[in-house]
């Protein structure tokens, strides 16, 4: 429900007070609050911001109570989380995750890029870089595929585009494993992986002949919108014995300086858990941006097979970095981009890039704020 959602995003303004941490990160938080609902008509902005102002005290109290139930702690700590939410727009969940009751961390609370300000803050930066509304390979998977092909960047083969039950592009379906991906979905919503086996397509116990698969794609495009049919990337041979057939993916965060220089800000590895083909909800670990070495896996059993990935260097890491740098250089109105790169059997492949990449795990996994990375230095050039 929209009112429940609006109760979780804080006040529509940044409360007055001196910076608590990096001044650039403080300015970005202020700019992000101002950019909220910027694409909406004036009356909608007024309604939404009024609702946020009225609902945040209750929403923050509810979230603080839920967080205390999950993470434990005293009632005094829960009240402190609620107070910091009202005084500094800090989501109570992140108060607990970042341990903001500790004085040293609390003194730098502006250095975090909170989930509730993530999208608006990044939009404010992109607008400062000259971003205008309109179609973009950052927002559309088909445009992204065309963009990569035009720049000779590695990307999965597209076999067809369907819209409202009709095929817009492509020819007959190949007899191989295929992905069905809604072009504008987020978080793998509506995505399906079909395996070609013994002359038919299989998925979760369901079997379709080629003609039936075409009809299924038509139906999929009616229910999920414009649908991309793409080749399936299989895991690199060094990884497959440990993680299975689905590839390890890296989320590589790039930042663009005012002079056009592209910098690698951070990176993490994500791969599916056992018996899954989706990386969402999978194993995660930070990756050293220089060497491509995988760090400690986040919240995984000590004896699980996935632990064998710790300390491994991602294959062709310099190739992956060169590809995302070249891609970002051709998208000058985005200050930061999060690139999803699959490390497949034939080398790194660009799956997509995101302007609204989530900062949550980039801060939780390494246990430091975005202000400790090159993010703060680059953001300072735009705010």
Backbone torsions as a table, in degrees:
resi	resn	phi	psi	omega
1	UNK	NA	138.7	-172.7
2	UNK	-63.2	-35.0	-178.4
3	UNK	-69.3	-36.9	176.7
4	UNK	-64.3	-40.6	178.1
5	UNK	-63.2	-44.1	-178.5
6	UNK	-65.4	-21.8	-179.9
7	UNK	-76.8	-4.2	-175.5
8	UNK	-107.9	-1.0	-170.6
9	UNK	-103.6	6.2	177.5
10	UNK	83.8	-178.1	175.3
11	UNK	-70.4	151.8	-179.6
12	UNK	-78.2	11.1	178.0
13	UNK	-139.0	156.7	176.8
14	UNK	-90.6	122.4	-178.0
15	UNK	-55.5	143.9	-178.5
16	UNK	-65.1	155.0	178.8
17	UNK	147.0	161.7	179.8
18	UNK	-70.3	159.2	177.0
19	UNK	-60.2	142.3	174.1
20	UNK	-115.6	78.7	-175.4
21	UNK	128.6	-146.2	-178.5
22	UNK	-66.9	122.9	-179.4
23	UNK	-57.1	-33.7	179.5
24	UNK	-65.8	-40.0	178.2
25	UNK	-67.2	-35.1	175.6
26	UNK	-64.2	-44.6	178.9
27	UNK	-62.9	-35.6	178.9
28	UNK	-66.6	-39.6	177.4
29	UNK	-61.7	-41.6	177.8
30	UNK	-63.5	-46.2	-179.7
31	UNK	-63.2	-37.5	179.2
32	UNK	-64.4	-40.8	177.6
33	UNK	-63.5	-38.8	179.4
34	UNK	-68.5	-29.6	-176.3
35	UNK	-82.2	-8.7	-178.5
36	UNK	-61.0	133.7	178.8
37	UNK	61.6	22.8	-176.7
38	UNK	-63.1	-24.9	-178.6
39	UNK	-86.9	-1.7	-177.1
40	UNK	-95.2	155.0	174.7
41	UNK	-58.4	158.1	-175.6
42	UNK	-54.9	-44.1	-177.0
43	UNK	-66.6	-34.5	177.7
44	UNK	-68.5	-36.6	177.4
45	UNK	-63.1	-41.7	-179.6
46	UNK	-63.7	-45.8	-179.5
47	UNK	-63.1	-46.9	-177.3
48	UNK	-64.3	-44.1	-177.8
49	UNK	-70.6	-33.1	174.9
50	UNK	-65.2	-43.3	178.9
51	UNK	-62.6	-42.7	179.0
52	UNK	-60.0	-42.7	-178.6
53	UNK	-62.8	-42.0	-176.6
54	UNK	-78.0	-33.5	-171.6
55	UNK	-91.8	-21.2	-174.9
56	UNK	-59.0	-43.6	179.8
57	UNK	-56.8	-41.4	179.1
58	UNK	-72.3	-43.8	179.6
59	UNK	-61.8	-40.6	179.0
60	UNK	-66.3	-38.8	179.2
61	UNK	-64.9	-42.2	179.6
62	UNK	-64.1	-44.3	-179.6
63	UNK	-67.4	-38.7	178.0
64	UNK	-62.3	-39.9	178.5
65	UNK	-65.3	-44.2	178.7
66	UNK	-63.5	-41.1	-179.4
67	UNK	-65.1	-38.0	178.8
68	UNK	-66.2	-38.8	177.9
69	UNK	-61.7	-36.7	-176.4
70	UNK	-81.4	-46.0	-173.4
71	UNK	-96.3	-13.2	-178.5
72	UNK	82.1	-165.4	-177.7
73	UNK	103.7	172.5	-175.0
74	UNK	-84.8	167.4	174.7
75	UNK	-65.1	-32.8	178.1
76	UNK	-62.5	-41.7	178.6
77	UNK	-65.3	-39.8	178.3
78	UNK	-62.2	-42.6	178.2
79	UNK	-66.3	-33.6	177.2
80	UNK	-66.2	-39.5	176.7
81	UNK	-62.0	-41.8	179.1
82	UNK	-65.9	-40.9	-179.9
83	UNK	-65.5	-42.0	179.8
84	UNK	-67.3	-29.6	175.2
85	UNK	-64.4	-43.5	-179.5
86	UNK	-74.6	-37.4	-174.3
87	UNK	-82.3	-31.8	-173.5
88	UNK	-134.7	13.2	178.9
89	UNK	57.2	35.8	178.2
90	UNK	-91.8	119.0	177.5
91	UNK	-60.3	131.2	-178.1
92	UNK	-55.6	-34.0	177.9
93	UNK	-58.7	-44.7	-178.6
94	UNK	-76.0	-23.2	171.5
95	UNK	-57.0	-45.7	-179.9
96	UNK	-73.1	-43.3	-177.4
97	UNK	-63.8	-38.7	-177.5
98	UNK	-94.9	2.5	177.6
99	UNK	53.9	54.5	-175.1
100	UNK	-79.0	6.5	169.7
101	UNK	-80.5	-16.7	177.9
102	UNK	-75.8	130.8	-173.6
103	UNK	-54.5	-43.5	-177.1
104	UNK	-64.9	-37.7	179.0
105	UNK	-75.5	-39.6	-179.6
106	UNK	-62.3	-36.1	-179.6
107	UNK	-65.2	-15.3	-178.1
108	UNK	-118.9	28.1	-172.3
109	UNK	-63.9	-22.9	177.0
110	UNK	-74.1	-11.8	-177.9
111	UNK	-77.8	-9.4	179.3
112	UNK	-90.8	144.9	172.5
113	UNK	-100.1	98.3	-173.1
114	UNK	-75.6	149.6	-175.4
115	UNK	-58.2	-33.8	-177.0
116	UNK	-73.4	-14.8	179.3
117	UNK	-113.5	-2.9	-172.9
118	UNK	-54.9	-61.1	-173.7
119	UNK	-63.4	-45.3	-177.5
120	UNK	-66.9	-37.7	179.9
121	UNK	-66.5	-42.8	179.3
122	UNK	-67.2	-36.2	176.4
123	UNK	-63.8	-40.0	178.7
124	UNK	-61.5	-40.5	178.1
125	UNK	-65.7	-43.7	-179.0
126	UNK	-64.8	-36.4	176.7
127	UNK	-65.7	-37.5	176.7
128	UNK	-64.7	-25.4	178.4
129	UNK	-88.3	-0.1	175.7
130	UNK	99.6	14.6	-179.8
131	UNK	-65.8	134.6	177.1
132	UNK	-119.6	150.8	177.9
133	UNK	-61.1	149.6	178.1
134	UNK	146.5	169.9	-179.7
135	UNK	-59.0	142.3	-177.3
136	UNK	-152.0	144.1	174.9
137	UNK	-64.3	-13.9	177.8
138	UNK	-76.2	-28.0	-175.3
139	UNK	-103.5	-11.9	-172.9
140	UNK	-132.5	123.0	-175.5
141	UNK	-64.5	-34.6	179.1
142	UNK	-68.9	-45.2	177.1
143	UNK	-62.0	-34.5	178.3
144	UNK	-65.3	-42.3	178.5
145	UNK	-61.8	-43.1	178.4
146	UNK	-65.0	-40.6	178.3
147	UNK	-59.7	-47.0	-179.4
148	UNK	-65.4	-40.7	179.9
149	UNK	-62.8	-39.8	179.9
150	UNK	-67.0	-26.7	-179.8
151	UNK	-100.3	4.0	-178.5
152	UNK	59.6	38.7	175.5
153	UNK	-96.0	141.3	-176.7
154	UNK	-66.7	127.4	-179.9
155	UNK	-152.6	153.6	-178.6
156	UNK	-61.2	148.1	178.5
157	UNK	-69.3	134.2	176.3
158	UNK	-97.5	125.9	-178.0
159	UNK	-100.6	-11.3	178.7
160	UNK	173.2	160.2	176.1
161	UNK	-127.5	128.0	176.7
162	UNK	-118.0	141.3	177.7
163	UNK	-141.7	123.9	178.9
164	UNK	49.6	44.6	175.4
165	UNK	83.5	0.1	-179.2
166	UNK	-119.2	143.2	178.8
167	UNK	-85.7	118.1	179.8
168	UNK	-84.6	-39.1	-176.5
169	UNK	-140.7	160.9	175.3
170	UNK	99.1	179.6	-177.1
171	UNK	-127.0	-145.8	179.3
172	UNK	-69.4	152.8	-180.0
173	UNK	-70.6	137.3	176.3
174	UNK	-76.0	157.6	177.8
175	UNK	-89.5	76.8	-179.1
176	UNK	-159.6	172.8	178.8
177	UNK	-63.4	140.3	-175.5
178	UNK	-136.7	146.3	169.1
179	UNK	-101.6	139.5	167.3
180	UNK	-110.2	121.2	-175.7
181	UNK	-131.5	118.7	170.0
182	UNK	-59.2	133.1	-169.2
183	UNK	-65.5	-29.8	-174.5
184	UNK	-119.5	24.0	179.8
185	UNK	-83.8	162.2	176.6
186	UNK	-124.1	149.0	173.9
187	UNK	64.2	30.7	176.5
188	UNK	66.2	16.0	178.1
189	UNK	-64.9	125.2	179.0
190	UNK	83.7	-4.0	-179.0
191	UNK	-77.4	141.6	-180.0
192	UNK	-136.3	136.8	176.3
193	UNK	-110.7	119.1	-179.2
194	UNK	-111.7	132.8	-179.0
195	UNK	-103.8	135.3	176.9
196	UNK	-88.2	120.3	-177.5
197	UNK	-147.8	123.7	175.6
198	UNK	54.7	40.8	173.3
199	UNK	86.2	6.0	178.3
200	UNK	-141.7	165.4	176.6
201	UNK	-94.8	137.2	-178.2
202	UNK	-126.3	142.0	172.9
203	UNK	-159.2	119.6	175.2
204	UNK	49.7	47.4	176.7
205	UNK	82.9	-3.2	179.7
206	UNK	-99.2	137.1	-177.7
207	UNK	-119.8	131.4	179.9
208	UNK	-131.7	137.0	170.1
209	UNK	-75.4	170.9	-179.7
210	UNK	-58.4	-47.6	177.0
211	UNK	-61.3	-37.7	178.0
212	UNK	-67.0	-34.2	178.7
213	UNK	-65.1	-40.0	177.2
214	UNK	-60.5	-44.0	178.9
215	UNK	-64.8	-37.1	178.1
216	UNK	-64.7	-41.7	179.0
217	UNK	-63.1	-40.5	176.8
218	UNK	-58.0	-46.9	179.5
219	UNK	-64.3	-39.6	179.1
220	UNK	-61.3	-41.5	-178.6
221	UNK	-70.0	-24.7	176.3
222	UNK	-75.4	-38.2	-176.3
223	UNK	-87.0	-29.4	-175.6
224	UNK	-113.5	-0.3	-178.7
225	UNK	89.0	-173.1	-176.6
226	UNK	-50.8	126.5	-170.6
227	UNK	-120.6	133.1	178.6
228	UNK	-99.3	132.8	174.5
229	UNK	-107.3	121.4	-167.5
230	UNK	-135.0	152.5	176.4
231	UNK	-67.2	150.4	179.1
232	UNK	-89.8	131.8	176.6
233	UNK	-92.3	129.1	178.3
234	UNK	-99.0	157.7	-174.1
235	UNK	-62.0	149.7	173.8
236	UNK	-59.8	141.5	-177.6
237	UNK	-57.6	-26.0	176.8
238	UNK	-72.6	-24.0	-175.9
239	UNK	-97.6	-31.4	-171.2
240	UNK	-53.9	-41.6	179.9
241	UNK	-62.2	-21.1	-176.9
242	UNK	-99.0	-44.0	-171.8
243	UNK	-107.7	-6.5	-179.3
244	UNK	94.6	-163.6	-173.2
245	UNK	-77.0	-31.8	-178.2
246	UNK	-72.2	140.9	-172.8
247	UNK	-78.5	154.4	166.7
248	UNK	-71.9	137.3	177.1
249	UNK	-118.0	144.1	174.5
250	UNK	-111.0	135.1	169.0
251	UNK	-96.7	107.8	-178.0
252	UNK	-103.7	122.1	-178.3
253	UNK	-96.8	120.6	178.3
254	UNK	-113.0	149.2	177.0
255	UNK	-128.2	144.9	-177.5
256	UNK	-111.2	118.6	175.3
257	UNK	-73.5	164.0	179.4
258	UNK	-59.0	-31.0	-179.4
259	UNK	-83.0	3.7	177.8
260	UNK	93.8	-6.5	178.6
261	UNK	-67.2	133.4	178.6
262	UNK	-101.2	127.5	-178.1
263	UNK	-118.6	141.2	173.1
264	UNK	-79.8	114.7	-176.0
265	UNK	-86.4	-44.8	-178.1
266	UNK	-167.8	170.4	179.1
267	UNK	-157.4	149.0	174.0
268	UNK	-142.2	155.4	178.1
269	UNK	-106.1	141.8	178.9
270	UNK	-137.9	134.0	175.0
271	UNK	-148.3	156.1	-173.7
272	UNK	-63.9	151.0	170.9
273	UNK	-77.0	175.2	-177.9
274	UNK	-56.2	138.2	176.4
275	UNK	65.3	27.8	176.8
276	UNK	-133.4	153.8	175.1
277	UNK	-112.5	0.3	-177.6
278	UNK	-105.3	135.1	178.7
279	UNK	-77.5	-22.2	178.2
280	UNK	-59.3	127.4	-177.4
281	UNK	78.1	11.5	-177.4
282	UNK	-89.6	-165.5	177.1
283	UNK	-73.2	146.2	-179.3
284	UNK	-136.3	145.7	175.8
285	UNK	-155.5	147.5	174.9
286	UNK	-72.2	153.3	179.1
287	UNK	-123.2	133.1	176.4
288	UNK	-66.3	122.2	-174.3
289	UNK	-65.6	-25.6	-179.6
290	UNK	-83.7	-49.2	-173.3
291	UNK	-94.6	-24.0	-174.1
292	UNK	81.2	16.0	-178.9
293	UNK	-79.9	132.2	-179.5
294	UNK	-80.7	131.8	180.0
295	UNK	-88.4	-159.9	-177.9
296	UNK	-70.8	136.6	-179.8
297	UNK	-72.6	138.9	-177.1
298	UNK	-84.6	124.0	173.8
299	UNK	51.2	58.6	175.5
300	UNK	-125.4	144.8	177.3
301	UNK	-56.7	144.1	-176.0
302	UNK	-63.1	-28.5	-175.8
303	UNK	-102.4	11.7	-177.9
304	UNK	-76.5	152.8	-177.6
305	UNK	-60.5	-32.4	-176.9
306	UNK	-59.8	-22.6	179.8
307	UNK	-60.5	-20.8	179.5
308	UNK	-68.6	-13.0	178.0
309	UNK	-78.8	-19.6	-179.7
310	UNK	-62.2	130.5	178.9
311	UNK	88.6	-10.3	177.8
312	UNK	-75.5	148.2	176.5
313	UNK	-97.1	128.2	-178.6
314	UNK	-63.6	133.1	-177.2
315	UNK	-66.4	139.8	177.8
316	UNK	57.4	36.5	-179.9
317	UNK	-58.2	-43.6	177.4
318	UNK	-60.1	-33.1	177.7
319	UNK	-64.8	-43.1	178.8
320	UNK	-63.0	-43.5	179.9
321	UNK	-64.4	-40.5	178.9
322	UNK	-63.2	-38.8	-179.3
323	UNK	-65.2	-45.0	-178.2
324	UNK	-71.5	-33.4	176.0
325	UNK	-64.3	-46.0	179.0
326	UNK	-62.9	-40.9	179.3
327	UNK	-63.5	-45.0	-179.1
328	UNK	-67.8	-34.5	178.9
329	UNK	-60.3	-27.7	-179.6
330	UNK	-90.2	3.1	178.6
331	UNK	-125.5	72.6	-167.3
332	UNK	-70.6	-14.2	-175.9
333	UNK	-98.0	14.2	173.9
334	UNK	-116.4	121.4	-177.5
335	UNK	-75.7	-43.9	178.4
336	UNK	-127.8	141.3	175.9
337	UNK	-137.1	142.6	174.9
338	UNK	-106.7	114.2	-175.4
339	UNK	-98.7	129.4	174.3
340	UNK	-96.4	115.8	-175.3
341	UNK	-120.0	121.0	177.0
342	UNK	-91.1	133.1	177.7
343	UNK	-97.8	90.8	-173.7
344	UNK	-95.6	-174.3	-176.2
345	UNK	-67.2	-20.8	179.5
346	UNK	-110.8	16.0	178.5
347	UNK	112.3	179.7	-178.7
348	UNK	-65.0	141.9	179.8
349	UNK	-134.8	131.3	178.6
350	UNK	-80.6	121.4	-179.9
351	UNK	-90.9	-44.2	179.0
352	UNK	-171.1	169.4	171.7
353	UNK	-132.5	151.0	-172.6
354	UNK	-131.3	132.8	174.6
355	UNK	-85.3	-22.8	-179.6
356	UNK	-105.3	35.8	178.4
357	UNK	-52.5	144.9	-177.9
358	UNK	-84.7	133.2	179.8
359	UNK	-86.6	-10.8	-171.2
360	UNK	-52.1	-58.9	-175.7
361	UNK	-74.2	-24.4	176.5
362	UNK	-66.0	-15.9	178.7
363	UNK	-106.7	-35.1	-177.2
364	UNK	-73.4	-44.8	-176.1
365	UNK	-62.7	-50.8	-179.7
366	UNK	-84.4	-5.7	179.8
367	UNK	59.1	45.9	170.8
368	UNK	-150.0	155.8	-178.1
369	UNK	-77.0	163.0	175.5
370	UNK	-60.7	-24.1	178.1
371	UNK	-63.4	-15.2	178.2
372	UNK	-87.6	-3.2	-178.4
373	UNK	-109.2	-177.9	177.0
374	UNK	-66.8	-9.6	178.6
375	UNK	-54.3	-46.6	-176.6
376	UNK	-64.0	-42.7	-179.6
377	UNK	-62.9	-42.1	-179.5
378	UNK	-71.3	-43.5	179.2
379	UNK	-59.2	-35.3	-179.2
380	UNK	-60.7	-23.2	-179.7
381	UNK	-77.5	-10.2	-175.7
382	UNK	-118.8	-14.6	-179.2
383	UNK	-124.0	NA	NA
